[in-house]
């Protein structure tokens, strides 16, 4: 039975500074590096055949640390389809300042709604529109061959995958939060049906 593990990258410098990040290519913080090592330890007992990550270095560095911690190299596929949601005009802004300027309700809509994008950015629906075809073609392509897959990506690209696997609608996915560095483990059939799900 194939295993799929989803991990959001460790804390980034801008996560620490409470800034909107999106496609800005910021590094991990010290805590983020520690979270990546911890994730590697948590999945130590699992076997993987291939790893996927985004085109952004905070996800790639997290994966590098995980693989180094595990001591087992893997083929790695990097693709921008797994990039974080693009936050448009909000990228680089302090979240608290943005709330003060636009109001808590508006910022909550931009951050958590399914189909409303921030100015010049992507909604979660937009993110899913690029992430899910890649997920089905490549990641699920490996699952259908019986391979175990590790995905180290971002909060929103991973949330779109969770939405698909858990068969959630746009309202339900708004309540899903994926902490940095925490492995989410799915056991799947080769047809892609979820047999079990757990966090480590």
C-alpha positions as CSV (number, residue, x, y, z in Angstrom):
1,X,0.0,0.0,0.0
2,X,1.7,3.3,-1.1
3,X,2.5,6.0,1.4
4,X,2.3,9.8,0.7
5,X,3.8,12.2,3.2
6,X,3.1,15.9,2.9
7,X,5.3,18.3,4.8
8,X,5.1,22.1,4.8
9,X,8.6,23.7,4.8
10,X,10.1,24.7,8.1
11,X,9.6,28.3,9.4
12,X,11.0,30.9,7.1
13,X,12.5,34.2,8.0
14,X,9.3,36.0,6.8
15,X,7.1,33.5,8.8
16,X,9.1,34.6,11.8
17,X,8.7,38.3,10.9
18,X,4.9,37.8,10.3
19,X,5.2,38.9,6.6
20,X,3.3,37.7,3.6
21,X,5.8,35.6,1.6
22,X,4.2,33.9,-1.4
23,X,6.7,33.6,-4.3
24,X,9.4,35.7,-2.6
25,X,12.3,33.3,-2.2
26,X,13.2,33.7,1.4
27,X,15.4,31.3,3.5
28,X,14.6,29.3,6.5
29,X,15.0,30.7,10.0
30,X,17.0,28.8,12.6
31,X,13.8,27.4,14.0
32,X,12.8,26.3,10.5
33,X,16.0,24.4,10.1
34,X,15.3,22.7,13.5
35,X,11.8,21.9,12.4
36,X,13.2,20.3,9.2
37,X,15.6,18.1,11.3
38,X,12.7,17.1,13.5
39,X,10.6,16.2,10.5
40,X,13.4,14.0,9.2
41,X,13.5,12.2,12.6
42,X,9.7,11.7,12.7
43,X,9.7,10.0,9.3
44,X,12.8,8.0,9.9
45,X,11.0,4.7,9.9
46,X,9.3,5.3,6.6
47,X,10.6,4.2,3.2
48,X,10.4,6.5,0.2
49,X,11.1,6.0,-3.5
50,X,11.0,9.7,-4.7
51,X,10.6,13.2,-3.3
52,X,8.9,16.3,-4.7
53,X,9.4,19.9,-3.8
54,X,8.7,23.4,-5.2
55,X,11.0,25.8,-7.0
56,X,11.4,27.9,-3.8
57,X,14.5,27.4,-1.6
58,X,12.7,27.3,1.8
59,X,11.0,24.1,0.6
60,X,14.1,22.7,-1.1
61,X,16.3,23.5,2.0
62,X,13.7,21.8,4.2
63,X,13.9,18.7,2.0
64,X,17.7,18.8,2.0
65,X,17.8,18.8,5.8
66,X,15.2,16.0,6.0
67,X,17.2,13.8,3.6
68,X,20.4,14.6,5.4
69,X,18.8,13.8,8.8
70,X,17.5,10.5,7.4
71,X,20.8,9.6,5.8
72,X,19.0,8.3,2.7
73,X,19.3,10.1,-0.6
74,X,16.3,10.1,-2.9
75,X,15.6,11.2,-6.5
76,X,14.2,14.7,-6.2
77,X,11.7,16.4,-8.6
78,X,11.4,20.2,-8.3
79,X,8.5,22.0,-9.9
80,X,6.9,25.5,-9.6
81,X,3.5,23.8,-9.7
82,X,4.1,23.1,-6.0
83,X,5.0,26.7,-5.2
84,X,3.3,28.6,-2.5
85,X,0.2,30.7,-3.3
86,X,1.2,34.0,-4.9
87,X,0.2,36.8,-2.6
88,X,0.4,39.5,-5.1
89,X,0.5,43.1,-3.7
90,X,0.6,41.6,-0.1
91,X,4.0,40.0,-0.6
92,X,6.5,41.4,1.8
93,X,4.0,43.3,3.9
94,X,3.7,42.9,7.6
95,X,0.5,41.0,8.4
96,X,-0.4,43.1,11.4
97,X,0.1,46.4,9.4
98,X,-2.0,45.0,6.6
99,X,-4.8,44.3,9.1
100,X,-4.5,47.8,10.4
101,X,-4.7,49.3,6.9
102,X,-7.5,47.1,5.4
103,X,-9.3,45.6,8.4
104,X,-9.2,42.2,9.9
105,X,-12.3,40.9,8.0
106,X,-10.8,41.8,4.6
107,X,-7.4,40.3,5.4
108,X,-9.1,37.2,6.6
109,X,-10.9,36.9,3.3
110,X,-7.7,37.3,1.3
111,X,-5.9,34.8,3.5
112,X,-8.5,32.1,4.1
113,X,-11.2,32.2,1.4
114,X,-11.2,29.6,-1.3
115,X,-11.9,31.7,-4.4
116,X,-11.1,35.4,-3.5
117,X,-7.6,36.4,-4.3
118,X,-5.6,39.3,-2.8
119,X,-4.9,42.1,-5.2
120,X,-2.8,40.8,-8.2
121,X,-2.3,37.4,-6.4
122,X,-3.8,33.9,-6.4
123,X,-6.7,32.5,-4.4
124,X,-6.5,28.9,-3.1
125,X,-8.7,28.0,-6.0
126,X,-6.0,29.4,-8.4
127,X,-3.2,27.6,-6.5
128,X,-5.1,24.3,-6.8
129,X,-5.6,24.9,-10.5
130,X,-1.9,24.6,-11.0
131,X,-1.0,22.2,-8.2
132,X,-3.6,19.5,-8.7
133,X,-3.0,18.7,-12.4
134,X,0.7,18.2,-11.5
135,X,-0.3,16.2,-8.4
136,X,-2.5,13.9,-10.4
137,X,-0.1,13.4,-13.3
138,X,3.2,13.1,-11.4
139,X,2.8,12.4,-7.7
140,X,-0.3,10.2,-8.1
141,X,1.4,8.7,-11.1
142,X,4.0,7.4,-8.7
143,X,1.4,6.3,-6.2
144,X,-0.4,4.3,-8.9
145,X,2.9,2.5,-9.6
146,X,3.0,1.5,-5.9
147,X,5.8,4.0,-5.0
148,X,6.1,5.8,-1.7
149,X,6.3,9.6,-2.1
150,X,7.5,12.5,0.0
151,X,6.3,16.0,-0.8
152,X,7.9,19.0,0.8
153,X,6.1,22.1,-0.3
154,X,4.0,25.0,1.2
155,X,1.0,25.7,3.3
156,X,-1.4,26.4,0.4
157,X,0.0,24.0,-2.3
158,X,-0.2,21.2,0.3
159,X,-3.7,22.4,1.4
160,X,-4.9,22.0,-2.2
161,X,-3.6,18.4,-2.2
162,X,-5.3,17.8,1.2
163,X,-8.5,19.2,-0.2
164,X,-8.4,16.7,-3.1
165,X,-7.5,13.7,-1.0
166,X,-9.9,14.5,1.8
167,X,-12.7,15.5,-0.6
168,X,-13.2,18.8,1.1
169,X,-15.2,21.7,-0.4
170,X,-14.2,25.4,-0.5
171,X,-15.7,26.1,2.9
172,X,-14.2,23.1,4.7
173,X,-10.7,23.8,3.5
174,X,-10.8,27.3,5.0
175,X,-10.5,25.6,8.4
176,X,-7.5,23.5,7.6
177,X,-4.2,24.8,8.8
178,X,-0.9,22.9,8.2
179,X,1.8,23.7,10.7
180,X,5.4,24.2,9.5
181,X,7.5,21.1,9.6
182,X,4.8,18.6,10.6
183,X,4.5,15.4,8.5
184,X,1.1,14.4,7.4
185,X,1.0,10.7,6.4
186,X,-1.5,9.2,4.0
187,X,-1.8,5.5,3.3
188,X,-3.4,5.1,-0.1
189,X,-4.6,2.4,-2.5
190,X,-2.9,2.4,-5.9
191,X,-6.1,3.9,-7.2
192,X,-5.6,6.9,-4.9
193,X,-8.2,6.2,-2.3
194,X,-7.3,7.2,1.3
195,X,-7.1,4.2,3.6
196,X,-5.7,6.2,6.6
197,X,-4.3,9.6,7.6
198,X,-2.3,10.7,10.6
199,X,0.0,13.4,11.7
200,X,3.4,12.8,13.2
